[in-house]
């Protein structure tokens, strides 16, 4: 069994395992993801200083431009979390809802929760005028997250939901939302 298959199997066993184990794992995995997001921001600010990047737009302009990002990103994330909680699950892959979520923002994107985080990261970068956060760290975070979703989470979802997930995956984009329904 490959390392990837072991990771997929771990997530599958966690997602379908005992509630007590899922709750404990949720705290650990959720904290690790939160730490990764905060670390990306901190590293970006450090890179700006280390590489001598200038602030890339005037302060007042940055505040105005960042506002839609700082509203839309967290709002999308909160909307997704609320759907998961109402469905008796969490946004953490080790303690997901027991059914496939395809309504709300999930009708337009397979992972709108990550889309919300990406938008938020870009907004924070614009607000603080961090060239590294906007142009380096956020795109790298998007790439790493998309690869993890495609090669770990999606195979686990297909293992858990079978044909239902395969059909959903065919008609719904991964991260960039489709703004209309078929």
C-alpha positions as CSV (number, residue, x, y, z in Angstrom):
1,X,0.0,0.0,0.0
2,X,1.4,3.4,-1.0
3,X,1.8,6.3,1.4
4,X,-1.1,8.1,-0.4
5,X,-3.3,5.1,-0.1
6,X,-2.5,4.9,3.6
7,X,-3.5,8.5,4.1
8,X,-6.7,8.1,2.2
9,X,-7.5,5.0,4.2
10,X,-6.7,6.9,7.5
11,X,-9.2,9.6,6.5
12,X,-11.8,7.0,5.5
13,X,-11.4,5.1,8.8
14,X,-11.6,8.3,10.8
15,X,-14.7,9.6,8.8
16,X,-16.5,6.4,9.3
17,X,-15.2,5.5,12.8
18,X,-16.5,6.0,16.3
19,X,-17.8,9.5,17.2
20,X,-15.4,9.9,20.2
21,X,-12.4,9.3,17.9
22,X,-13.8,11.7,15.2
23,X,-14.3,14.4,17.8
24,X,-10.7,14.1,19.1
25,X,-9.3,13.9,15.6
26,X,-11.3,17.0,14.6
27,X,-9.6,19.1,17.3
28,X,-6.1,17.9,16.2
29,X,-6.6,18.1,12.4
30,X,-8.6,21.4,12.6
31,X,-5.9,23.0,14.8
32,X,-3.2,21.8,12.4
33,X,-5.0,23.4,9.5
34,X,-5.6,26.7,11.4
35,X,-1.9,26.7,12.3
36,X,-1.0,26.2,8.7
37,X,-3.1,29.2,7.6
38,X,-1.6,31.4,10.3
39,X,1.9,30.2,9.5
40,X,1.4,31.1,5.8
41,X,0.5,34.7,6.9
42,X,3.5,34.9,9.3
43,X,5.9,33.5,6.7
44,X,4.6,36.0,4.1
45,X,5.3,39.0,6.4
46,X,8.8,37.6,7.1
47,X,9.4,37.1,3.4
48,X,8.4,40.7,2.6
49,X,11.1,41.9,5.0
50,X,13.7,39.3,4.1
51,X,13.4,39.9,0.4
52,X,12.9,43.7,0.8
53,X,9.5,43.7,-1.0
54,X,7.9,47.2,-1.0
55,X,4.3,47.7,0.0
56,X,2.6,47.3,-3.4
57,X,-0.2,49.8,-3.1
58,X,-1.1,52.9,-1.1
59,X,-2.5,52.2,2.4
60,X,-5.9,53.8,1.9
61,X,-6.4,52.1,-1.4
62,X,-5.4,48.7,0.0
63,X,-8.0,49.1,2.8
64,X,-10.8,49.7,0.3
65,X,-9.7,47.0,-2.2
66,X,-9.3,44.4,0.6
67,X,-12.7,45.0,2.1
68,X,-14.7,42.8,-0.4
69,X,-12.2,40.0,0.1
70,X,-12.3,40.3,3.9
71,X,-16.1,40.1,3.8
72,X,-16.7,37.5,1.0
73,X,-14.0,35.0,2.1
74,X,-15.1,34.6,5.8
75,X,-18.8,34.7,4.8
76,X,-18.4,31.9,2.3
77,X,-16.4,29.9,4.9
78,X,-19.0,30.4,7.6
79,X,-21.8,29.5,5.2
80,X,-20.1,26.2,4.4
81,X,-19.4,25.5,8.1
82,X,-23.0,26.1,9.0
83,X,-24.2,23.6,6.3
84,X,-21.8,21.0,7.7
85,X,-22.8,21.6,11.3
86,X,-26.6,21.4,10.4
87,X,-25.8,18.1,8.6
88,X,-24.2,16.7,11.8
89,X,-20.6,17.0,10.7
90,X,-17.7,19.4,10.7
91,X,-15.5,21.0,8.0
92,X,-12.6,18.8,9.1
93,X,-12.2,15.7,6.8
94,X,-11.9,13.3,9.8
95,X,-15.4,14.3,11.1
96,X,-17.5,15.1,8.0
97,X,-21.3,15.1,7.6
98,X,-22.7,11.6,7.1
99,X,-24.1,12.6,3.7
100,X,-22.7,14.2,0.6
101,X,-23.3,18.0,0.7
102,X,-24.3,19.4,-2.7
103,X,-26.5,22.4,-1.8
104,X,-25.7,26.0,-1.1
105,X,-22.2,26.9,-2.3
106,X,-21.5,23.2,-2.9
107,X,-23.8,23.4,-5.9
108,X,-21.2,25.6,-7.5
109,X,-17.9,24.3,-6.2
110,X,-16.7,21.0,-4.7
111,X,-14.7,22.9,-2.0
112,X,-16.1,26.4,-1.5
113,X,-14.8,26.3,2.0
114,X,-11.2,26.4,0.7
115,X,-12.3,29.1,-1.8
116,X,-13.4,31.2,1.1
117,X,-10.0,30.7,2.9
118,X,-8.1,31.6,-0.3
119,X,-10.2,34.8,-0.7
120,X,-9.5,35.6,2.9
121,X,-5.8,35.1,2.6
122,X,-5.7,37.4,-0.5
123,X,-7.7,40.0,1.4
124,X,-5.3,39.9,4.4
125,X,-2.4,40.2,2.0
126,X,-4.0,43.2,0.3
127,X,-5.0,44.8,3.6
128,X,-1.4,44.6,4.9
129,X,0.0,45.3,1.4
130,X,2.1,42.1,1.6
131,X,3.4,41.2,-1.8
132,X,4.5,37.8,-0.6
133,X,1.1,36.9,0.8
134,X,-0.8,38.0,-2.3
135,X,1.6,36.8,-5.0
136,X,3.6,34.0,-3.5
137,X,2.2,32.4,-0.3
138,X,-1.5,32.4,-1.2
139,X,-1.0,30.9,-4.7
140,X,1.3,28.2,-3.2
141,X,-1.3,27.6,-0.4
142,X,-4.0,27.2,-3.2
143,X,-1.8,24.8,-5.1
144,X,-0.9,22.6,-2.1
145,X,-4.5,22.6,-0.9
146,X,-5.8,21.8,-4.4
147,X,-3.4,18.9,-4.7
148,X,-4.3,17.6,-1.3
149,X,-8.0,17.8,-2.1
150,X,-7.6,16.1,-5.5
151,X,-5.2,13.3,-4.4
152,X,-6.3,12.7,-0.8
153,X,-9.8,14.0,0.0
154,X,-11.5,13.3,-3.3
155,X,-10.5,9.6,-3.4
156,X,-11.7,9.3,0.2
157,X,-15.0,10.9,-0.7
158,X,-15.4,8.6,-3.7
159,X,-14.6,5.6,-1.5
160,X,-17.2,6.7,1.0
161,X,-20.0,7.9,-1.3
162,X,-19.2,5.9,-4.5
163,X,-21.1,6.8,-7.7
164,X,-22.9,9.7,-6.0
165,X,-19.6,11.5,-5.5
166,X,-18.3,10.5,-8.9
167,X,-21.4,12.1,-10.6
168,X,-21.1,15.2,-8.4
169,X,-17.4,15.6,-9.3
170,X,-18.2,15.4,-13.0
171,X,-20.6,18.3,-13.0
172,X,-19.1,20.6,-10.3
173,X,-15.8,22.4,-10.5
174,X,-13.2,21.8,-7.7
175,X,-12.5,25.3,-6.4
176,X,-13.4,28.1,-8.7
177,X,-17.1,28.3,-8.5
178,X,-19.4,27.8,-11.5
179,X,-21.7,30.7,-11.1
180,X,-24.7,29.0,-12.8
181,X,-26.3,25.6,-12.5
182,X,-26.8,23.1,-15.4
